Amino acid sequence: MDTFFIEFRDPLFGVVVFFILLFVLSFLSYWWGRYKASREHRDLESFLGKFESLGEGAKLAEQVQTNSLSYESWLLLAQSFEHQGNYEKSVEIYHALLSKNRDPIFQKDALLLLGKSFFKAGFLERARQTFLQILHNAPRTPQALHYLVLIYEQLQQYDKALEVMESLQEIAPDTISEKLYLECRILIGNHHITIDEKAVKLLEFYNTHHRLGYMVFEWLFTYRPQLAWKHYDQSLSERLSDILWRIGDENLDLDIIASNTYLRELFSAKGSVDLASGSSIFELDTLIALRHCGAAKATLQFEYTCDECKQVSFLPFHRCPHCHAIDSVHGMMNLSKERFEENNSLQ
């Protein structure tokens, strides 16, 4: 019976068995890696095959293969085309590079750049498919998750964006502002509750988190101005200048305006009240002086800048269209000639 248990009598037998198992495991691991890489490459080729070439794909692919430029140089060239707004050229270069270079790290980086090009060009569905392809092979890729959130947001699919945000928060916990922003978006777009219920929930949201004040009070002053004045946060007065400027005189709270120096100057410049003789702000001081002279032929126009990237926009925003920062809008006053609409109808 002992002949069947040689390892108890010969210690070399156990060593041999150990190395045989190690060899088998290494062999299986090697071929599994080859199979996985081959499958990923087939998936990538299938993914690239979904998009029609713009006519220069074959020419660029040949140049990428025969030219002595490195892949990094081609990537820089593609990004330069992207900065110039020539997204067609940049996309074709990324396609050609992806079809020639099988390095997983390079493919991941190139796919990220390709997805960003699609996103900037406005091809949201193609961008979505690109970032999903990245996440299929590398689920813990924060940039892909971030852009996927942006895509679902632009498609107004806030529920899906919030689902992706939960995954992103596990990797990047400092994205709490984006999560609150999406929750606020979902609340504002909820058609199953009344405007009064929505107003109460928005006030609870702001009192709890003390964030997104511009977004919350913009909605409140639009739909429930009396409630907005009742819960008005005077520390936001300068940020809300453009919103306050557009409020009709019938919806003003004179008690709050009279108790706040900035509001007295703002609404005196507008002509709604006469509670200030001047202002330290040039635009407001000029308008107040003009109204005191009886020459009220000027008004304010607003431009909007992002506190993060300093880019300027002519429209207000809750997420910067350039750097995608949340609640970073800052209004800038500009004096302009007041225009009166004339009725030129023949009736």
Helices and strands as residue ranges (DSSP letters): G 2-4, H 6-9, H 11-48, H 57-66, H 71-83, H 87-100, H 104-121, H 124-137, H 142-154, H 158-171, H 176-188, H 195-209, H 213-223, H 225-230, G 234-236, H 241-245, G 249-251, H 254-258, H 261-270, H 282-292, E 298-306, E 312-313, E 329-337
